[in-house]
Amino acid sequence: MAKALPPLNWFRAFEAAARNLSFTAAGEEIGMTQSAVSQQVKALETRLGVPLFERKARGLALTDHGRRLLPQVDAALDTLSSATGSFFEDKPSRLLTVSASYSVIQWVIAPLLPAFKTDHPDLAIRFMGATWPDEFSQTAADIEIRFGSPKQAGPKARLLGSNRLIALKNPDLNAPLKNLPLIEAVGISDGWKSWAQQAGFKDLQPTLFVDSYGPALQLAANGNGVCLVHELLAAHPMSQGLVEPAHGRKIAANESYFLSAREDTPEAAAFSDWISMKSTELIAGLA
């Protein structure tokens, strides 16, 4: 049976003592008492059966055995440090966590974010994609932008943007809406059926289906048909000429985007106020 390795702390104590040539300085560096460092080095010497230091009145000196061991211990500790370093990355002191649907991150936040970062250059932001209620329950975010009904959002949540849906298409698609492919976001209570009833259309049948508004908007921007999405998502791609209204009719949606924010951090308050203001401006720009 292979002989058990000495404890890692013995090697740490030896390396620190060898680098500082002082048990006292080594102890201060690695958070031990001078006595503890001395005892651990002695234990390592006993296990190896050789002296590693010469104890002198004015400090320590490495023996030949100590000089031979030090580079190998130093390399081994560096390897362990590199291997585990990615698991213990330093976290910024000011970190804001924002949980939102990928659609909102892509079409609303991303185009506006450079201006916010200019005003808050020292604030680190972590975005976590979440769409459905159970996904939000698994996060501990400072900001939540949920998609759902007002009841699902909760009494403290505020509507972000508007609750209206708009039909959009690529500007190069010039055919009447009834002759174009329709893109449907599934899993949402509002859709082309509701829109058609209010707009006076009959027999509108979507032929492309996706799981959320974000990819529906992307498909439309690429000329694949007409999507029906929230005005909040429409503002930036419309301003960039990626899409245009396919029809003037807008309908009220049963589900919308709602914002909730922690009340105990100034960073969350700043982001919340900013995205609320910008969302209002985006909707006003569509009028």
Stockholm file with secondary structure:
# STOCKHOLM 1.0

chainA/1-287         MAKALPPLNWFRAFEAAARNLSFTAAGEEIGMTQSAVSQQVKALETRLGVPLFERKARGLALTDHGRRLLPQVDAALDTLSSATGSFFEDKPSRLLTVSASYSVIQWVIAPLLPAFKTDHPDLAIRFMGATWPDEFSQTAADIEIRFGSPKQAGPKARLLGSNRLIALKNPDLNAPLKNLPLIEAVGISDGWKSWAQQAGFKDLQPTLFVDSYGPALQLAANGNGVCLVHELLAAHPMSQGLVEPAHGRKIAANESYFLSAREDTPEAAAFSDWISMKSTELIAGLA
#=GR chainA/1-287 SS CCCCCCCHHHHHHHHHHHHHTCHHHHHHHHTCCHHHHHHHHHHHHHHHTSCCEEEETTEEEECHHHHHHHHHHHHHHHHHHHHHHGGGCCCCSSEEEEEECHHHIIIIIHHHHHHHHHHCTTCEEEEEECCSHHHHTTCCCSEEEEEECHHHHCTTCEECSCSEEEEEECTTCCSCGGGSCEEEETTCSCCHHHHHHHHTCCCCCCCEEESSHHHHHHHHHTTSCEEEEEHHHHHHHHHTTSCEEEEEEEEECSCEEEEEECSSCHHHHHHHHHHHHHHHHHHHHHC
#=GC SS_cons         CCCCCCCHHHHHHHHHHHHHTCHHHHHHHHTCCHHHHHHHHHHHHHHHTSCCEEEETTEEEECHHHHHHHHHHHHHHHHHHHHHHGGGCCCCSSEEEEEECHHHIIIIIHHHHHHHHHHCTTCEEEEEECCSHHHHTTCCCSEEEEEECHHHHCTTCEECSCSEEEEEECTTCCSCGGGSCEEEETTCSCCHHHHHHHHTCCCCCCCEEESSHHHHHHHHHTTSCEEEEEHHHHHHHHHTTSCEEEEEEEEECSCEEEEEECSSCHHHHHHHHHHHHHHHHHHHHHC
//
